Amino acid sequence: MGRRLAVGRGAFTLVELLVVIGIIALLIGILLPSLSAARQQAMQVACMSNMRQIVIGWSMYADAHKGAIVPARPPKRSPDELNVYPVGNGESWRPRWHQLMGHSAGMYVMSNPSPLQSMENAGVIDNPLFLCPLVPEYNSVRHYAFGYNHQFLGNARNKVGKSTPINFPVKISRIAAAQTVMFAESMGTAAGKPKGARRAYNNDGTTTDNYAMANHGFTLDPPRLTADSDYCDDNNRAPEHRSAPDPRHRGKANVAFCDGHVEAMTLEELGYVVNADGSVAASAPGAHNRFFSGTGRDDDPPSIY
């Protein structure tokens, strides 16, 4: 009898193919969340690194100005020529805190600053060091990704009906640096709105949309406001237009402190009260300013009167 030859299998059956596809889909389902979390973690770390670099300019500015801390913006002066300031690679009309700190540290926020008042809100930040990697489109000098603790560290706006500033200058020697927020990732005036009512970011700094993310984001209000305190936007002083940090990194915001360290913190850890609809309360039981006041106490923000 002749030997019977073994016949090899040349292809998968349909059932086997479906099993393989199912296994691959399962692995993808398991791995994708991990990869997404790792990507978000990497961007958060990169953002923290950028914030630490920005902080360098804070103390350098104070050293160059007899111990006075950088304000959110310089005071408005007369004649108009006095409102133009050098920012390292040019001049700018009443530059924001990030431009002033960047200049002090030898880092320029934008390629083309303008000394014209008509361009004061039209500037676009193109130095990636001054942007958040998670939301690089938040690049307007006014609708900015990071908000400064202006009420306690330097509010050069005039008091109502007066020619004296609300809280300027502030001396660096008065600040408990390790306990005091310098700046944080910012929601701007969108913070006071229900989460579902907030609108997408608009980088046109000449346009005001109090519901848009990071609108007037360059200033950051402390957790507890009062009837006579200022707000991030002095043209919209109302509880619903308050600002607050943006917990854009998996429920936490990156926060830079005056001693140079950066932490990821929830709004509640910082002293804010978040309502059931996601809006941040302007004043509510439990809110406190201990991380903003500069003293470590729950001080009231300086009065606008």
C-alpha positions in Angstrom: 0.0 0.0 0.0 1.2 3.5 -0.7 1.8 5.9 2.1 -1.0 8.4 2.8 0.3 12.0 2.6 -0.8 14.4 5.4 -2.7 17.4 4.1 -1.7 20.8 5.7 -4.3 23.4 6.6 -3.9 26.4 4.3 -6.2 29.0 6.0 -8.0 30.0 9.2 -11.6 29.1 9.6 -14.1 31.9 9.9 -14.5 31.1 13.6 -10.8 31.3 14.2 -10.5 34.6 12.4 -13.3 36.1 14.5 -11.6 34.9 17.6 -8.4 36.6 16.6 -10.2 39.8 15.7 -12.0 39.7 19.1 -8.7 39.3 21.0 -7.2 42.3 19.1 -10.2 44.4 19.8 -10.0 43.5 23.5 -6.3 44.4 23.7 -7.0 47.7 22.0 -9.8 48.4 24.4 -7.5 47.7 27.3 -4.5 49.6 26.0 -6.2 52.8 24.6 -7.2 54.2 28.0 -3.7 53.6 29.3 -2.2 55.3 26.3 -4.5 58.2 26.5 -3.8 58.6 30.3 -0.1 58.5 29.6 -0.4 61.1 26.9 -2.4 63.4 29.2 0.1 62.8 32.0 3.0 63.8 29.6 1.2 67.0 28.6 0.6 67.9 32.3 4.2 67.4 33.1 5.3 69.5 30.1 2.9 72.2 31.3 4.3 72.2 34.8 7.8 72.5 33.4 6.7 75.6 31.3 5.1 77.1 34.4 8.3 76.7 36.4 10.3 78.5 33.7 7.7 81.4 33.7 8.0 81.7 37.5 11.7 82.7 37.2 10.7 86.1 35.9 8.6 86.9 39.0 11.5 87.5 41.5 13.7 88.9 38.8 11.1 91.6 38.1 10.9 92.4 41.8 14.7 92.6 42.0 14.6 95.2 39.2 11.8 97.2 40.7 12.9 97.8 44.3 11.1 94.8 45.6 7.7 95.6 44.0 5.9 92.6 42.5 4.7 92.6 38.9 1.1 93.7 38.6 -1.5 92.0 36.3 -1.0 95.1 34.2 0.8 98.4 34.8 -1.4 101.4 35.9 -2.9 103.5 33.2 -1.0 106.8 33.0 -1.2 110.2 31.3 0.2 111.2 28.9 -0.3 108.1 26.7 3.4 107.8 26.0 3.9 106.6 29.6 1.8 103.5 29.0 4.3 102.0 26.5 6.8 99.5 28.1 9.8 97.6 26.8 9.2 93.8 26.6 12.7 92.8 25.4 12.1 92.4 21.7 10.0 95.6 21.3 7.5 97.7 23.1 3.9 97.0 24.2 1.0 99.1 25.4 0.4 98.3 29.1 1.7 94.7 28.8 0.3 91.9 30.9 2.1 90.2 33.7 3.4 87.3 31.5 5.0 89.8 29.1 6.6 91.7 31.9 7.9 88.5 33.7 9.1 87.1 30.4 11.1 90.3 29.7 12.6 90.1 33.2 13.8 86.6 32.6 15.0 87.3 29.0 12.2 85.3 27.5 9.9 86.9 24.9 6.2 86.0 24.9 5.5 87.0 21.3 7.4 87.7 18.1 5.7 91.0 17.3 4.7 93.1 20.3 3.0 96.5 19.5 3.2 99.8 21.2 -0.2 100.8 19.8 -3.2 101.1 22.2 -5.4 99.8 19.4 -3.4 96.5 19.5 -3.3 96.0 23.3 -5.8 93.0 23.1 -4.8 91.7 19.7 -1.5 90.2 20.6 -1.0 86.5 19.9 1.5 84.5 22.0 3.8 82.3 19.8 6.4 81.3 22.3 5.4 77.7 23.3 7.1 78.1 26.7 4.2 80.4 27.6 1.4 78.1 26.5 -0.3 75.0 28.0 0.5 72.0 25.8 -3.0 70.6 26.4 -4.7 73.8 25.0 -2.0 75.5 22.8 -4.8 77.4 21.1 -5.3 79.5 24.3 -2.8 82.0 22.9 -4.3 85.4 23.2 -2.6 87.9 25.6 -6.0 88.7 27.1 -7.8 85.4 26.8 -4.8 83.5 28.2 -4.3 80.0 29.4 -2.8 81.1 32.8 -4.4 83.5 35.3 -2.4 85.7 37.7 -3.4 86.2 41.4 -3.8 89.9 40.7 -6.1 90.9 43.5 -3.5 90.1 46.2 -0.2 90.3 44.3 -0.7 93.4 42.2 -3.9 95.1 41.1 -3.0 98.5 39.5 -6.6 99.4 38.5 -7.8 102.6 40.2 -10.3 102.5 43.0 -13.8 103.6 42.1 -13.9 107.4 41.7 -10.2 107.8 42.8 -6.8 108.0 41.3 -5.2 105.6 43.7 -4.6 101.9 42.8 -6.6 99.1 44.5 -3.5 97.1 45.5 -0.3 98.3 44.0 2.6 98.2 44.5 2.9 95.1 46.6 6.3 94.3 48.1 7.7 90.8 47.7 8.9 90.8 51.3 5.3 90.8 52.4 4.5 87.5 50.7 4.6 84.0 52.3 5.9 82.6 49.1 5.5 78.8 49.7 1.8 79.3 50.7 0.8 81.8 48.0 -0.5 81.1 44.5 1.2 83.1 41.8 -0.8 81.9 38.8 -2.7 78.9 37.6 -4.4 77.5 34.6 -7.4 79.6 34.1 -11.1 79.3 32.9 -11.5 83.1 32.9 -15.1 84.4 33.3 -16.5 81.0 32.1 -15.8 79.7 35.7 -18.9 81.4 37.0 -21.2 79.7 34.5 -22.8 76.3 34.7 -20.5 73.8 33.0 -23.1 73.0 30.3 -23.4 76.7 29.4 -19.7 77.4 28.8 -18.6 78.0 25.2 -15.5 77.1 23.3 -12.4 79.3 23.5 -12.1 82.3 21.2 -8.6 83.7 20.8 -9.8 87.1 19.4 -8.7 89.2 22.3 -10.7 92.2 21.0 -14.0 90.2 21.6 -15.6 89.6 24.9 -17.7 86.5 25.5 -18.1 85.9 29.2 -19.3 82.4 28.5 -16.2 81.4 26.5 -13.4 79.4 28.1 -10.4 81.6 29.2 -12.2 84.9 28.4 -10.1 87.5 30.3 -8.2 84.5 31.5 -5.0 86.4 32.3 -6.4 87.4 35.7 -7.4 84.9 38.4 -9.9 85.6 41.2 -9.4 84.1 44.6 -11.9 81.6 46.0 -13.8 84.0 48.3 -14.9 87.3 46.9 -16.8 90.1 48.8 -19.4 92.8 47.9 -16.6 95.4 47.5 -13.9 93.3 45.9 -12.7 93.4 42.4 -13.3 90.8 39.7 -11.1 89.5 36.9 -12.7 91.8 34.4 -13.4 95.3 35.9 -16.0 95.9 33.2 -18.0 92.9 34.4 -17.9 92.9 38.2 -20.5 90.3 39.0 -20.5 86.9 40.8 -21.5 85.1 37.6 -18.4 86.6 35.8 -15.8 85.5 38.3 -12.7 83.6 37.2 -11.2 80.4 38.7 -8.6 77.8 37.8 -9.3 75.4 35.0 -9.1 71.7 36.2 -8.1 70.7 32.6 -5.8 67.9 33.7 -8.1 65.1 34.7 -9.9 67.2 37.2 -6.9 69.1 38.5 -5.3 72.5 37.6 -1.6 73.1 37.5 -0.8 75.8 40.1 2.4 77.8 40.4 3.3 79.1 43.8 5.5 82.1 44.6 8.4 80.0 45.9 8.7 78.4 42.4 7.0 75.0 43.0 4.1 73.8 40.9 1.3 71.5 42.1 -1.7 69.8 40.5 -4.7 70.7 42.7 -8.5 70.5 42.6 -10.5 73.6 43.0 -11.7 72.4 46.4 -8.2 71.9 47.6 -7.4 75.5 46.6 -10.4 76.8 48.6 -13.1 77.2 45.9 -16.7 76.0 46.2 -18.1 74.4 43.1 -21.9 74.3 42.8 -23.9 71.3 41.6 -24.1 72.6 38.1 -20.4 73.0 37.8 -20.3 76.8 38.3 -17.8 78.2 40.8 -19.4 80.2 43.6 -18.2 83.7 44.2 -18.9 83.5 47.9 -20.1 80.4 49.8 -19.6 78.7 53.1 -16.3 76.9 53.1 -14.6 79.1 50.6 -11.3 80.6 51.8 -8.4 82.7 50.5 -5.6 81.1 52.5 -3.6 80.1 49.3 -4.1 83.5 47.7 -3.8 86.2 50.4 0.0 86.2 50.7 -0.3 85.8 54.5 -1.6 82.3 54.8 -4.8 83.7 56.3 -8.3 83.8 54.9 -8.1 87.6 54.2 -10.7 89.6 52.2 -9.5 90.7 48.8 -8.6 94.4 48.7 -11.6 96.8 48.3 -12.3 98.7 45.1 -13.4 101.7 47.2 
